[in-house]
Amino acid sequence: MLIFLQRNMLLGGLLVYLGLCLAFGGAGREGRYLHGVLQTIAAIGLFGLTVTWPERQKLLRLRVPISLVASMVLIALVQSIPLPSIVWQSIPGREEIVRNFASLELPIGVMPISLDVEATLSTIGYAFPPLFVLVLCNRVGGRRLKLVIPWVMSFAAVLSVVLGALQVFTGNNSSLYLYEATNKGLPVGTFANVNHFANFLLITLPFTIFVFRDLSKNWQTTDRSIATLFLAVATLLLLSIGIVAAGSLSVYLMSVPVLGLAFLFSRPEPESPVRLWVPAAIGLAIVATSAAIATSPVLFGLGALGNIDHHLSRPNMWATTWQAIQDHWLFGAGLGSYPSIIPLYEEPDTVTSTYLARAHNEYLQIFLEAGLLGIAVIGAAFVWLGQRALAIWRHEHKSSMIAFRKVALISIGVILLHSIIDFPARSPAIAAFLALFVGIISVADSRRDVTTEIVSTDPKRVVL
């Protein structure tokens, strides 16, 4: 009984913390003070969990993701260590700075690798929220996560869509926009960036579709089952409307394969009427949303993709970032230093009041900021995810838990793909949910605190 209460309390804590991340972690630089609160809560929570955990060996399930996060923290620390002048001057990309010191006849003292030490050190705090979510997932267990997370994420996404609709209908000066630097006139929910809002809806969609699996498996023609079915269909409709209204081209392109994979891995039982409702709901959502945007003067332009100034197009951002990488590929310019470094590589005649704060390609930005070591960490993360995906896909048992892990993998894939042309995981909200999905594919799915892994003496068998 005590373990049951502890796990339910931890589950409640996880849900509350995810809610806080969603409410206060939807922006980048503008929300730094709120991010500090989230980081402090996570740091205290991590300390409490590790000190009071009677079976710390179960953290071994998370050894790879924890090691990857710790590696990025270590890179930030190493980049912040002051180096002797002669060593620092030999680091690639420092030639222009050395010339500037010489022209001013100033001595070069001890200097760190990072060209923006304050920003680099500030990135360390962003490791705490994902780690906290990971450890909480491990303690809660997969079974409880499977029962609760699909509904909670769907409910949170519906609230975001409703908030986004109110933001649009109340005008550009609406007080419902939570951040000053945001996409006014568009639905952003609790985010500052409409693309990240759309990303959140899309990573929720597979979990909403997963709800239909349990409905079909336990289907009974009762008022409760029918009401639950209509609620799930309504949620699916609202999420589809929100995705279309956000107008994110990248999310549009990912929606079709995401829906296809989610339906494939969460297929309802053939004899269940839910099987007929799901495609009907999707088709109705697409038709209704398209018609609303096409005919409504209030919603006109919501689905427009828009164009930005030529010098701020993504290919030009990437070209500028790649130019900077040529100077800093070995050790990096310092985690978090992108906004300080990239102006040195912009063409003077294209500089306006709008500036580059992100590369809009997470992998290029990590290469610039963390150098070869950062790329090595990213490569290791992809290798581990590939191994986990292969193990889950090859699992012989078509259980509900395996399907749950598969939809989590779909959502991880959405974030990783979106990171090619944007930076969704830079917001603490998306980073927390990414950690949740990693936790889902990593934790045990036992009903008790005993691991129910399929273990074999055959070395070819993969342990989940």
C-alpha positions as CSV (number, residue, x, y, z in Angstrom):
1,M,0.0,0.0,0.0
2,L,2.8,2.4,0.9
3,I,4.5,1.8,-2.5
4,F,1.2,2.3,-4.2
5,L,0.7,5.7,-2.5
6,Q,4.3,6.7,-3.2
7,R,4.0,5.9,-6.9
8,N,0.8,7.8,-7.2
9,M,2.3,10.8,-5.5
10,L,5.2,10.7,-7.8
11,L,2.9,10.4,-10.8
12,G,1.0,13.5,-9.5
13,G,4.3,15.3,-9.1
14,L,5.4,14.4,-12.7
15,L,2.1,15.7,-14.1
16,V,2.3,18.9,-12.1
17,Y,5.8,19.5,-13.2
18,L,5.0,18.9,-16.9
19,G,2.1,21.3,-16.5
20,L,4.5,24.0,-15.1
21,C,6.9,23.4,-17.9
22,L,4.1,23.8,-20.4
23,A,2.8,26.9,-18.7
24,F,6.1,28.7,-18.1
25,G,8.6,27.0,-20.4
26,G,7.2,27.9,-23.8
27,A,9.7,30.6,-24.7
28,G,13.4,30.9,-25.2
29,R,15.4,33.9,-24.0
30,E,12.3,35.9,-22.8
31,G,11.4,33.4,-20.2
32,R,14.8,32.9,-18.6
33,Y,13.6,33.9,-15.1
34,L,10.7,31.5,-15.2
35,H,13.1,28.9,-16.5
36,G,15.3,29.4,-13.5
37,V,12.3,28.5,-11.3
38,L,11.7,25.3,-13.3
39,Q,15.4,24.5,-13.0
40,T,15.4,25.0,-9.2
41,I,12.4,22.8,-8.7
42,A,14.0,20.1,-10.8
43,A,17.4,20.3,-9.0
44,I,15.7,20.0,-5.6
45,G,13.5,17.2,-6.9
46,L,16.4,15.3,-8.3
47,F,18.3,15.5,-5.0
48,G,15.3,14.3,-3.1
49,L,14.6,11.4,-5.5
50,T,18.2,10.1,-5.5
51,V,18.7,10.4,-1.8
52,T,15.4,8.7,-0.9
53,W,15.4,6.0,-3.6
54,P,15.8,2.6,-2.0
55,E,16.7,0.9,-5.3
56,R,19.1,3.2,-7.1
57,Q,20.3,0.4,-9.3
58,K,17.1,0.9,-11.4
59,L,18.7,4.1,-12.6
60,L,20.8,1.9,-14.8
61,R,17.9,1.8,-17.2
62,L,18.5,5.5,-17.8
63,R,22.3,5.3,-17.8
64,V,22.6,6.2,-21.5
65,P,20.3,9.2,-21.6
66,I,21.7,10.5,-18.3
67,S,25.2,10.0,-19.6
68,L,24.4,12.0,-22.8
69,V,23.0,14.9,-20.8
70,A,25.9,14.8,-18.4
71,S,28.3,14.9,-21.4
72,M,26.8,18.1,-22.6
73,V,27.1,19.6,-19.1
74,L,30.8,18.5,-19.0
75,I,31.4,20.2,-22.4
76,A,29.9,23.4,-21.0
77,L,32.2,23.2,-17.9
78,V,35.3,22.5,-19.9
79,Q,34.5,25.3,-22.3
80,S,34.3,27.7,-19.3
81,I,37.8,26.8,-17.8
82,P,40.3,29.7,-18.2
83,L,43.3,28.7,-20.4
84,P,46.7,30.2,-20.5
85,S,47.1,32.9,-23.2
86,I,49.4,30.9,-25.4
87,V,47.0,27.9,-25.4
88,W,43.9,30.0,-26.0
89,Q,45.5,31.8,-29.0
90,S,46.2,28.5,-30.7
91,I,42.5,27.5,-30.7
92,P,40.9,27.9,-34.2
93,G,38.6,30.9,-34.6
94,R,40.5,33.2,-32.3
95,E,42.6,34.9,-34.8
96,E,40.4,38.0,-35.3
97,I,40.1,38.5,-31.6
98,V,43.8,38.3,-31.2
99,R,44.3,40.9,-33.9
100,N,41.7,43.2,-32.2
101,F,43.6,42.9,-28.9
102,A,46.9,43.7,-30.7
103,S,45.4,46.7,-32.4
104,L,44.3,48.1,-29.1
105,E,47.7,47.2,-27.5
106,L,46.0,45.2,-24.8
107,P,47.5,42.0,-23.3
108,I,45.6,38.7,-23.6
109,G,45.3,37.1,-20.2
110,V,43.8,33.7,-19.3
111,M,40.7,33.0,-21.5
112,P,38.2,30.2,-21.7
113,I,37.2,28.3,-24.9
114,S,33.7,29.8,-24.7
115,L,33.4,33.2,-26.3
116,D,30.4,33.9,-24.0
117,V,31.1,32.2,-20.7
118,E,28.0,33.6,-18.9
119,A,25.8,32.1,-21.6
120,T,27.7,28.8,-21.6
121,L,27.3,28.4,-17.8
122,S,23.6,29.3,-18.0
123,T,23.0,26.3,-20.3
124,I,23.9,23.9,-17.4
125,G,20.7,24.7,-15.6
126,Y,18.7,23.5,-18.6
127,A,19.9,20.0,-18.0
128,F,17.9,19.7,-14.7
129,P,14.3,19.6,-16.0
130,P,14.8,16.8,-18.5
131,L,16.8,14.8,-16.0
132,F,14.1,15.3,-13.3
133,V,11.4,14.1,-15.7
134,L,13.5,11.1,-16.7
135,V,14.0,10.0,-13.1
136,L,10.4,10.6,-12.2
137,C,9.3,8.4,-15.1
138,N,11.6,5.7,-13.9
139,R,10.1,5.7,-10.4
140,V,6.5,5.9,-11.6
141,G,6.8,3.0,-13.9
142,G,5.5,2.4,-17.4
143,R,2.1,1.0,-16.5
144,R,0.9,4.1,-14.7
145,L,2.4,6.3,-17.5
146,K,0.4,4.4,-20.1
147,L,-2.9,4.8,-18.2
148,V,-2.5,8.5,-17.6
149,I,-0.2,10.3,-20.1
150,P,-2.3,9.9,-23.3
151,W,-5.3,11.5,-21.6
152,V,-3.3,14.2,-19.8
153,M,-1.4,15.2,-22.9
154,S,-4.6,15.3,-25.0
155,F,-6.3,17.5,-22.3
156,A,-3.3,19.9,-22.2
157,A,-3.2,20.1,-26.0
158,V,-7.0,20.9,-26.1
159,L,-6.5,23.7,-23.6
160,S,-3.7,25.0,-25.7
161,V,-5.9,25.0,-28.8
162,V,-8.7,26.8,-26.9
163,L,-6.2,29.4,-25.7
164,G,-4.8,29.8,-29.2
165,A,-8.3,30.4,-30.6
166,L,-9.0,33.0,-28.0
167,Q,-5.7,34.7,-28.8
168,V,-6.7,35.0,-32.4
169,F,-10.3,36.2,-31.8
170,T,-9.2,38.8,-29.3
171,G,-6.7,40.5,-31.6
172,N,-3.0,41.3,-31.8
173,N,-3.1,43.3,-28.6
174,S,-4.7,40.5,-26.6
175,S,-3.4,40.0,-23.1
176,L,-3.8,36.3,-23.6
177,Y,-0.4,36.3,-25.4
178,L,2.0,35.2,-22.7
179,Y,5.1,36.8,-24.3
180,E,6.0,40.1,-25.8
181,A,8.1,38.6,-28.6
182,T,5.6,36.2,-30.2
183,N,3.6,35.6,-33.3
184,K,0.8,38.1,-32.9
185,G,-2.3,37.3,-34.8
186,L,-1.6,33.5,-34.8
187,P,-2.5,30.8,-32.2
188,V,0.5,30.1,-30.0
189,G,-1.1,28.8,-26.8
190,T,1.4,28.9,-24.0
191,F,4.3,29.2,-26.4
192,A,6.1,32.2,-27.9
193,N,6.7,30.5,-31.3
194,V,3.8,29.3,-33.4
195,N,5.9,26.5,-34.8
196,H,6.6,25.1,-31.3
197,F,2.9,25.3,-30.6
198,A,2.2,23.2,-33.7
199,N,5.0,20.9,-32.7
200,F,3.4,20.3,-29.3
201,L,0.1,19.5,-30.9
202,L,1.7,17.1,-33.3
203,I,3.7,15.2,-30.7
204,T,0.4,14.8,-28.7
205,L,-1.5,13.5,-31.7
206,P,-0.1,9.9,-31.5
207,F,-1.0,9.6,-27.9
208,T,-4.6,10.8,-28.6
209,I,-4.8,8.1,-31.3
210,F,-3.4,5.6,-28.8
211,V,-6.5,6.2,-26.6
212,F,-8.6,4.5,-29.3
213,R,-6.6,1.3,-28.9
214,D,-7.6,0.9,-25.2
215,L,-11.2,1.9,-26.1
216,S,-11.4,-0.8,-28.7
217,K,-9.8,-3.4,-26.6
218,N,-12.2,-2.9,-23.7
219,W,-15.2,-1.8,-25.7
220,Q,-18.6,-2.2,-24.2
221,T,-21.8,-0.5,-25.5
222,T,-22.4,1.5,-22.4
223,D,-23.0,5.2,-21.9
224,R,-19.5,5.6,-20.4
225,S,-17.8,4.0,-23.3
226,I,-19.7,6.0,-25.9
227,A,-19.1,9.3,-24.0
228,T,-15.4,8.5,-23.8
229,L,-15.3,7.7,-27.5
230,F,-17.0,11.0,-28.4
231,L,-14.5,12.8,-26.1
232,A,-11.6,11.2,-27.9
233,V,-13.0,12.0,-31.3
234,A,-13.6,15.7,-30.3
235,T,-10.0,15.9,-29.0
236,L,-8.7,14.5,-32.3
237,L,-10.8,17.1,-34.2
238,L,-9.5,20.0,-32.1
239,L,-5.9,18.9,-32.4
240,S,-6.3,18.7,-36.2
241,I,-7.9,22.1,-36.3
242,G,-5.1,23.6,-34.2
243,I,-2.4,22.1,-36.4
244,V,-3.9,23.4,-39.5
245,A,-4.6,26.9,-38.0
246,A,-1.0,27.2,-36.8
247,G,0.2,27.2,-40.4
248,S,3.6,25.5,-39.8
249,L,4.8,24.0,-43.1
250,S,7.1,21.6,-41.5
251,V,4.4,20.3,-39.2
252,Y,2.0,20.0,-42.2
253,L,4.6,17.8,-44.0
254,M,5.1,15.6,-40.9
255,S,1.4,15.2,-40.1
256,V,0.6,12.6,-42.7
257,P,3.3,10.1,-41.8
258,V,2.7,10.7,-38.1
259,L,-1.0,9.9,-38.5
260,G,-0.2,6.9,-40.6
261,L,2.3,5.5,-38.1
262,A,0.1,6.3,-35.1
263,F,-2.8,4.4,-36.7
264,L,-0.6,1.5,-37.7
265,F,0.8,1.0,-34.2
266,S,-2.4,1.8,-32.3
267,R,-4.9,-0.1,-34.6
268,P,-8.2,-0.8,-32.9
269,E,-9.5,-4.3,-32.9
270,P,-11.4,-5.2,-36.1
271,E,-14.7,-6.0,-34.4
272,S,-14.8,-2.7,-32.6
273,P,-16.9,0.3,-33.9
274,V,-14.0,2.6,-32.9
275,R,-12.2,1.4,-36.1
276,L,-14.8,3.2,-38.2
277,W,-14.8,6.4,-36.0
278,V,-11.1,7.2,-36.2
279,P,-10.7,7.7,-40.0
280,A,-14.0,9.4,-40.1
281,A,-12.9,11.9,-37.4
282,I,-9.7,12.6,-39.3
283,G,-11.4,13.2,-42.6
284,L,-14.0,15.4,-41.0
285,A,-11.3,17.4,-39.2
286,I,-9.4,18.1,-42.4
287,V,-12.6,19.1,-44.4
288,A,-14.0,21.2,-41.6
289,T,-10.8,23.0,-40.9
290,S,-9.9,23.7,-44.5
291,A,-13.4,25.0,-45.1
292,A,-13.3,27.3,-42.0
293,I,-9.9,28.8,-43.0
294,A,-10.9,29.2,-46.6
295,T,-14.2,31.0,-45.9
296,S,-13.8,32.8,-42.6
297,P,-12.7,36.5,-42.8
298,V,-11.5,36.2,-39.1
299,L,-9.4,33.1,-39.8
300,F,-8.1,34.3,-43.1
301,G,-4.4,33.7,-43.4
302,L,-4.0,31.4,-40.4
303,G,-2.8,28.6,-42.6
304,A,-0.6,30.9,-44.7
305,L,3.0,29.9,-44.6
306,G,4.3,33.4,-45.2
307,N,7.7,34.6,-46.4
308,I,10.5,36.2,-44.5
309,D,13.3,38.5,-45.7
310,H,15.7,36.9,-48.0
311,H,18.7,37.2,-45.7
312,L,16.8,35.5,-42.9
313,S,15.6,32.6,-45.0
314,R,16.6,29.3,-43.5
315,P,19.2,28.4,-46.2
316,N,20.9,31.7,-45.6
317,M,20.8,31.2,-41.8
318,W,22.4,27.8,-42.4
319,A,25.0,29.2,-44.7
320,T,26.0,31.8,-42.2
321,T,26.1,29.2,-39.4
322,W,28.2,26.9,-41.6
323,Q,30.6,29.8,-42.2
324,A,31.0,30.2,-38.4
325,I,31.5,26.5,-38.0
326,Q,34.6,26.6,-40.3
327,D,36.3,28.6,-37.5
328,H,34.9,26.8,-34.5
329,W,34.5,23.2,-35.6
330,L,37.1,21.7,-33.3
331,F,36.2,22.9,-29.8
332,G,33.1,25.0,-30.4
333,A,32.5,28.7,-29.7
334,G,30.7,27.8,-26.4
335,L,27.3,26.4,-25.6
336,G,24.7,29.2,-25.7
337,S,27.1,31.6,-27.5
338,Y,25.2,31.6,-30.8
339,P,23.5,35.0,-30.5
340,S,26.9,36.6,-29.5
341,I,29.0,34.9,-32.2
342,I,26.8,34.9,-35.3
343,P,26.7,38.7,-35.9
344,L,30.4,38.5,-36.7
345,Y,29.6,36.4,-39.8
346,E,26.6,38.4,-41.1
347,E,26.9,40.6,-44.1
348,P,26.9,44.2,-42.9
349,D,24.5,45.4,-45.6
350,T,21.8,42.9,-44.6
351,V,21.8,43.7,-40.8
352,T,18.5,45.0,-39.6
353,S,16.7,45.2,-36.2
354,T,15.8,41.6,-36.7
355,Y,18.7,39.4,-35.8
356,L,19.6,35.7,-35.6
357,A,19.1,34.2,-32.1
358,R,19.1,30.6,-33.3
359,A,20.4,28.7,-36.3
360,H,17.0,27.1,-37.0
361,N,18.9,23.8,-37.3
362,E,19.7,22.3,-34.0
363,Y,22.4,20.1,-35.3
364,L,24.3,22.9,-37.0
365,Q,24.0,25.1,-33.9
366,I,25.3,22.3,-31.6
367,F,28.2,21.8,-34.1
368,L,29.0,25.5,-33.9
369,E,28.7,25.8,-30.1
370,A,30.1,22.4,-28.9
371,G,32.4,21.4,-31.8
372,L,33.2,17.8,-32.6
373,L,32.5,16.6,-29.1
374,G,28.9,18.0,-29.3
375,I,28.4,16.2,-32.7
376,A,29.8,13.0,-31.1
377,V,27.2,13.2,-28.3
378,I,24.4,13.8,-30.8
379,G,25.7,10.8,-32.8
380,A,25.7,8.6,-29.7
381,A,22.1,9.7,-28.9
382,F,21.0,8.6,-32.4
383,V,22.8,5.3,-32.1
384,W,21.1,4.6,-28.7
385,L,17.7,5.7,-30.0
386,G,18.1,3.5,-33.0
387,Q,18.9,0.5,-30.8
388,R,15.9,1.2,-28.6
389,A,13.6,1.6,-31.6
390,L,14.9,-1.7,-33.1
391,A,14.3,-3.5,-29.9
392,I,10.8,-2.2,-29.5
393,W,9.9,-2.9,-33.1
394,R,11.2,-6.4,-33.0
395,H,9.4,-7.3,-29.7
396,E,7.3,-10.4,-30.2
397,H,4.5,-9.4,-27.9
398,K,1.9,-7.0,-29.4
399,S,1.0,-5.6,-26.0
400,S,-0.6,-2.3,-25.2
401,M,2.7,-1.2,-23.5
402,I,4.7,-1.9,-26.7
403,A,2.2,0.1,-28.7
404,F,2.6,2.9,-26.1
405,R,6.4,2.9,-26.6
406,K,5.9,3.0,-30.3
407,V,3.8,6.1,-30.2
408,A,6.5,7.7,-27.9
409,L,9.1,6.9,-30.5
410,I,6.9,8.6,-33.2
411,S,6.8,11.7,-31.0
412,I,10.6,11.6,-30.5
413,G,11.0,11.4,-34.2
414,V,8.8,14.4,-34.8
415,I,11.0,16.6,-32.5
416,L,14.2,15.3,-34.0
417,L,13.0,15.9,-37.6
418,H,11.6,19.3,-36.7
419,S,15.0,20.2,-35.2
420,I,16.5,20.1,-38.7
421,I,14.7,23.4,-39.6
422,D,13.8,24.8,-36.2
423,F,14.7,24.5,-32.5
424,P,11.7,23.1,-30.7
425,A,13.7,21.3,-27.9
426,R,15.3,24.7,-26.9
427,S,12.1,25.5,-25.2
428,P,11.9,23.9,-21.7
429,A,8.3,22.7,-22.4
430,I,9.2,20.6,-25.5
431,A,12.5,19.5,-23.8
432,A,10.5,18.2,-20.8
433,F,8.1,16.2,-23.1
434,L,11.1,14.9,-25.1
435,A,12.5,13.6,-21.8
436,L,9.0,12.1,-21.0
437,F,9.1,10.2,-24.3
438,V,12.6,8.9,-23.7
439,G,11.5,7.8,-20.2
440,I,8.6,5.9,-21.7
441,I,10.8,3.9,-24.0
442,S,13.3,3.2,-21.2
443,V,11.3,2.4,-18.1
444,A,10.0,-0.9,-16.8
445,D,6.3,-1.7,-17.4
446,S,5.8,-3.9,-14.4
447,R,2.8,-3.6,-12.1
448,R,5.0,-3.7,-9.2
449,D,8.6,-2.5,-8.6
450,V,9.9,-5.7,-10.2
451,T,11.1,-5.5,-13.8
452,T,9.2,-7.7,-16.2
453,E,11.8,-7.9,-18.9
454,I,12.1,-10.8,-21.2
455,V,15.5,-12.2,-20.4
456,S,17.2,-15.0,-22.2
457,T,20.5,-16.7,-22.0
458,D,20.7,-16.3,-25.8
459,P,23.0,-13.3,-26.4
460,K,21.1,-12.4,-29.5
461,R,17.9,-11.7,-27.5
462,V,17.3,-8.0,-26.9
463,V,16.3,-7.0,-23.3
464,L,13.6,-4.4,-23.2
